[in-house]
Amino acid sequence: MARSARFFLSRITKGGTLEVDKVLQALRQSVSIESRQFAWTVVDVAEDKSIYLGTAYRYLSGKLVKYDPNAMVEVVDEASRKVRLQSEPNMQVAASLFVYLPDEAVFGHRHLWNEIRARDFRNHLAELIVQYYRNFFVECELLPVADLTRFLTKLAQLEEVTELKARVTPPNPLFGIFWQDLKEYLENRRLRKLTIGETSKQGVSLPTTAPEIARRIEAGSVGDAAPAPIGDAAILMAADGYGTAEVTGRRGTETVVVKTTENAIQLKLEADVSPSELAAAVVREVVRIRSTRKLKH
């Protein structure tokens, strides 16, 4: 039986002068960065298109590589019949296959436990893009796209909601009808980021509509939806990969925190999946998300 692997979806948010073409350029000609004893870079870059339901989706594929610039390996010295250490500069430690859909601002990337976890990928790839431009008037962050079903299930277990926190960035390129008012507010105020915090009065639960909206989205019964209240809109925007959000509440006597970052969408594919196969899987999922969550350009 073929081994399987987990792949995550993350959305890229761009700031300053960073645009799609600059992201592509930074990936095509990746720099190297060092973090602790290891270095990171992007290799094996290629570009193609994936066709789904008659529409062509362009993508860039590559691998985020973790390597050891000063690696030493044990080798057998046949003459002395002993094992000795030999320098092996830039020895690859792990490689995470990824695809980037620039028109959807989405990455699909492999999770490698204890080597290149999903958050490692997001952090290091964003840093590589920024460092390509020497941090000069560019900002970049990769954020997970939340699985609304998992997020909803955990929210539904809360008997009382006591606190909502969210940090969001203006959407690029997609936005959802439930947070259209918030999108327009961000644009009108020319905001780079917005942080929202709500705390209930003692003994009172916050009247959030986010769980009900999520239920309607997953059930496909959105209909003529209206924008959500600003706090709930921020949670939904974050869930679509344009920020981070957490909801604190009580379940019995226990305080529970539900985070978008801990409920990311995952795809289970064969470990030896090709870039084109990964791109096809990511495209199908992106189209599903865009349709069910009523996202549009």
N, C-alpha and C positions, 0 to 999 in steps of 0.2 A: 504494500500500500504506500502511495506517495505521501511524503511528509507534508504537513500543512503549516502555514505561517499566518500571522496576523498582520494586517495592514490598516493603518489609520488614515482618516481624512483630516487635513488641516487647511485652514484658510489663511492666506497671506494678506496682511494689511500694510499699506505703504504710506509713507509720509515724506514731507519735504519735496525734493525733486525726483524722488524715486517713482518711476513709471514702469509699465510692463516691459518695454524694450530694454530698460536698464536692468531689470531683474533677469531677463533672458541672457543679456550680455555677461552679467556677473556669474551666471551658472555655466555658460559656455567656456569662459576663461577664468575659472575659479582660482582664487588665491588659496594659500594655506594658512591656517591659524593653529596656534598651540594652546592646549589646555592641560595643565598638569604635565604628565609625562608623555602625553599623546599629541598628535597633530591631526588635523581634519582638512579634507578638501573634497571637491566633486570631480569624478572621473567618468569616462565612458558616456559622454553626452551625445545624444542623437535627437533628431526632431522628425516628427511624422504626423499623420492625421489618423484619427479613429472615426469610423463611420457608424452612426447609430440612428436608426429610424430616418434614414435619408439625409441626415445632417452630419457635416464633417466637423470634428472637434480637433483642433491642433493641440499637440502636446510636445513637451520636451521630457526626455527620460535621461536618467543618469544614476549614479550611485554616490551616496555620501559615505566617504571612506574614513575610517579611524585607523591611524597607523602609528608605528613607533619609530621615530627618527634615529634612535640609538639602540636598536634591538640587538640582543646577543642570543645566539642559538647554540645548542650543543651539537657537535658533529663528531663523527668517528674518524680518528687518525689511524689509518690502516697500518702505517709504518710502525708506530709505537703501540698499536692495539689499545689506545686509550681514547677517552672522550675529552674533547677540549672545547672551549668557547670560541665562537667565531662571530665577528661583527656582521650584522645583516641590516644595513641602514634602510629606513623607510619600509619596514616589514608591515604588511597589512594585518590588522587585528580583526577588523570586521567591516562589512560593507552593507549598506541599506539601500536597496533598489527603490527608486521613486519615479513618479511621473508628475509633471506640472502642467495643469491646464490653464494657460494664461488668461483666456477669455472668461473663465469661471473663478479665477483667483484661488484655485484649489490644488493642493498637493495630496497625492496618495503615496504613502511611504511604509516600508516594512519595519516592524517592531522586532528588535533582537534583544531578548532578555539579558540584562547585565552587561550588554555591550553597547548597543545603540537603541535605547528605549525611545518611545514616542516623544517624550519631552526633550530627550537629548537631541533628537533629530531637529525638532522645532527650534531649540535654542542655538545649536551650532550652525544650522543652515541660514538662519536669519543673520547671525554674526558674520558668516562668510560673505553674504550679500552686502552688508553694511561696510565691511572692511575692504571689499573690492574698490569702493569709492572713498576709502580712508575716512569714513564717518563724516564726509563733507556734505552737509545739507541733505542727508538721506536718513530715513527711519524705516525700520522693517520689523515685523513681528509675525510669527506663525502661531495661530490659535486653533485648538481643536473644534471641529464641528460636532455638536452634542447629539447624541441619540435621544430624541425626544421621548421615546417609549420608556427607556431606562430612567431618564430624568423625571418623567411624569410618575413612574411607579414609586420612586423614592419620595417625591413630593406628596403623593397621595397618602403615604404612610404617616405624614405629620398630622398630629391632632390639632396643633396650634402653630401658626407662623408668627415669629417674634421679630425677625429682622431680615431685610433684603439688602444686598450689596451688589453693585454692578459697575464695571468699568468698560466703556464702549468707545469705539472709534468710528468715524464716518464710513459707511459701507462703500466698497469698491470691488466689483462693479454691481453686485446684486443687492436688492433690498426687498423687505417683506411688507405686505400691506398692514400687518398688525403693528409695525413700528414705523409707519410712514410719517406720523407727526413728529416722532423723535428724530428721524432722519432729516426732516426739514428744519427742525430746531438746530441741529448740529450744523447744518449748512448755513442757515441764516446768521447764526452766531459765529460762524467761521471757526468752529472749535476743532482742535486736533484730537482731544479726548474729553470724555465726560465721565465723572464718577458720581454715582447716585447711592445714597444710603438712607434706608427707612427703618425706624425702630418703633415698635408698638408701645402703647401705654401699658403699664403694669396690669397683667391679668386679661389683656385684650389681644385677640389675634388680628394680624393685618389682613384686610379683605382683598387678597390677591386674586386676580382672574387668570393668572398664567397657567395653572393646572387645567382649567376648563378650556382655554384656548388650545393648549397642547392636545387635549383629548379630541377636540374638533378637527385639528390638523391631522392627527393620526387616523381618525375615523373618516376623513375625506368629506366632512360636512361643513366646510368653511362657509360656502355661499357668499353672500354680499357682506364680507367682514368689515368691521370698523376698526380704526386704530385703537390699541389698548392704552390704558393709563400709563403714564411715563415710567413708573417703576417696573411694571409688568412688561412694557415694551422693551426696556433695557435688558431684562432677563431673556426675552425671546431673541433680541438682536445678538446677545452674547452666545446664545445657544446655536445660532447660525454661523458662529465663527468670527464675529466682529467684536469680541471682547471676552470678559470673564464675569461670571456671576455666581453668587452663592446665596442660598436661602437657609436661614437658621430657624429651627422650630423645636417643638417638644413632641416626643412619642412616649406617653406614660410619664415616668419621672426622668426620662433620658433626654438630654439635649442633643439634637442631630443637626449636622450641617450638610446640605446637599449642594455639590459644586458641578458646574458645567464641565470643568476640566477633568473630572473623574468619571464622566459619562460619555466619553467620545465614541463616535461611530467607528465600528471595526468591520473589516472585511476579512473573511477567512478564505485564503487561496492556497494553491500548491506552493511549496517553498521555492521550487525552481521555475516559477511563473516567468514568462518573457515580458519585456517592456510593453509589447503590443497587447498582450493579454491583460496585464495590469491596467493599462490605459482603458481598455474596453470595460473592465469591471468598474473603474472609477467613473467613467462617463455614465454608465447605467445608473450608478448610485446618485451622481450629481443631478441627472435628469429627474430621478424619482424625488429627490429632496426639493428641487426647484418646483416641481409640480404640486406636491402635497403641501408644502409650506407657502405656496403662492409667492415665490420669489420672482422678481423681474428686474430687467435692466432699467 
